[in-house]
Each structure stands twice: as C-alpha cells, then as structure tokens.
Amino acid sequence: MPLMRYADFSGRSQRMEYWMFTLFYILVIAVLVSFAIFFGSPAGEEHTLAENYFLVVTLLFIVGTIIPSIAVTVRRLHDQDKSGWFYFISFVPYVGGLILFVFMCIDGTPGPNRYGPDPKGGYADVFG
C-alpha cells in the first residue's frame, strides 16, 4: 500500500501498514545484500560483476523507497494527531530514532482527527 501511495503525505496510516512496509523494506534489502555476499569473491579482494550488480540494485531500491518511507511515517504520525514535522525528531542524536520508534508503536487516535477518518474504520459516534 505505501508504494501505491508513493508520495502521499496526507491522510492516516495504521500501524500494520507501517510495520508491513518496514518488514518488506528490511527483507528486500537483506535478500539483495545476501545475493551480493553470495556472488562476491571468496577472498574479498575484488568485487565481482554480480556483486556490483546486486549492490547497485540495493542502492537503487533504497533511493527509490526513500519518499514512500518518509510518507508512510508521516501518515503514521498523522494517525496519532501529530504533525508530520515530528519526523525530524529522528535526526536528534542518540534518542531521536528511539522516540520516533515509540511513536510508530503507539496506537492512533480513535475516530476522525484533523488529518482524516480513522483508517481502522468501525468507529461509531455515539453522540452524533
């Protein structure tokens, strides 16, 4: 889903969408790097053509998924009724990444918020 919403920074994303994208991202990089290591030279002195190919493909994958990665994180922050600018907290040395990790684990606000309807749906407004 995040790749279908490539550069969509509006709306909300639930935790499962974020963590499935993260799992997909890590698995693809692990497979590509494993192939690069597998096809590398045994002595590690020179890079083989296949190793270079897989390293270039890995680099292209990382560069090509930077925008969807940031977008799904911003939408995840929106789900908690936080501004997307909170993404920049990840640049704080030592603790920024940990704080962002905690934000990604917290459940979103139930019902609609200023960024859109609840992505989980099923919210019934009792009083309105």
C-alpha positions in Angstrom: 0.0 0.0 0.0 2.7 2.6 0.8 4.2 2.0 -2.7 0.8 2.7 -4.2 0.6 5.9 -2.2 4.2 6.8 -3.3 4.3 10.5 -2.3 1.1 10.9 -0.5 1.8 12.7 2.7 -1.8 13.4 3.6 -4.2 11.2 5.5 -3.5 8.5 8.0 -1.9 5.0 8.1 -2.4 2.4 10.7 0.3 0.6 12.5 0.0 -2.6 10.4 0.6 -0.7 7.2 3.7 1.0 8.6 5.2 -2.2 10.0 4.4 -4.3 6.9 6.2 -1.8 4.8 9.1 -1.8 7.2 9.2 -5.6 7.1 9.1 -5.6 3.3 11.8 -3.0 3.2 14.2 -4.9 5.5 13.5 -8.3 3.8 14.2 -6.9 0.3 17.5 -5.3 1.4 18.5 -8.4 3.3 17.9 -10.6 0.2 19.8 -8.2 -2.1 22.8 -7.9 0.2 22.8 -11.7 0.7 23.0 -12.2 -3.0 25.8 -9.6 -3.2 27.7 -11.5 -0.5 26.9 -14.9 -2.1 28.1 -13.8 -5.5 31.1 -11.9 -4.1 34.7 -13.1 -4.5 35.8 -15.6 -1.8 38.9 -13.7 -0.8 37.0 -10.4 -0.8 39.8 -8.7 -2.6 37.9 -7.7 -5.8 34.3 -7.1 -6.4 32.8 -9.4 -9.0 30.4 -8.2 -11.6 27.4 -9.9 -10.0 28.3 -8.5 -6.6 28.5 -5.0 -8.1 25.1 -5.6 -9.8 23.4 -6.5 -6.6 25.0 -3.7 -4.7 23.8 -1.2 -7.4 20.3 -2.7 -7.3 20.3 -2.4 -3.5 21.3 1.2 -3.7 18.6 1.9 -6.3 16.0 0.2 -4.2 17.0 2.3 -1.1 17.0 5.6 -3.1 13.7 4.7 -4.8 11.9 3.9 -1.5 13.1 7.0 0.5 10.0 9.0 -0.4 7.4 6.2 0.4 9.3 5.5 3.6 9.0 9.1 4.8 5.4 9.3 3.5 4.2 6.3 5.5 6.0 7.6 8.6 4.3 11.0 8.2 0.9 9.3 7.7 1.6 7.2 10.8 2.3 10.4 12.8 -1.0 11.8 11.4 -2.8 8.8 12.8 -1.8 9.9 16.2 -2.9 13.5 15.5 0.7 14.7 15.3 2.2 16.9 12.7 4.4 15.3 10.0 7.2 17.7 11.2 7.7 15.3 14.1 9.6 13.2 11.6 12.6 15.5 12.1 12.9 14.3 15.7 14.7 11.3 14.2 17.7 13.5 13.5 18.3 14.2 17.2 21.4 12.2 18.1 21.0 9.1 20.3 17.4 9.5 21.3 15.6 10.8 18.2 15.3 7.4 16.5 14.1 5.8 19.7 11.5 8.4 20.2 10.2 8.0 16.6 10.2 4.2 17.1 8.0 4.7 20.2 5.7 6.9 18.2 5.4 4.2 15.5 4.3 1.7 18.1 1.6 3.8 19.7 -2.0 3.3 18.5 -3.6 6.1 16.6 -6.4 8.3 17.8 -9.8 6.6 17.6 -12.3 8.2 15.2 -11.6 11.0 12.8 -9.0 13.7 13.6 -7.7 16.7 11.7 -5.9 14.5 9.2 -8.8 12.4 8.2 -11.0 9.5 9.1 -9.8 6.6 11.3 -8.0 4.1 8.9 -9.2 1.2 11.0 -12.8 2.2 10.4 -15.6 0.8 12.5 -15.8 3.9 14.7 -19.4 4.8 15.6 -20.0 8.2 17.0 -22.4 7.6 19.9 -23.5 11.2 20.3 -23.8 12.4 16.8 
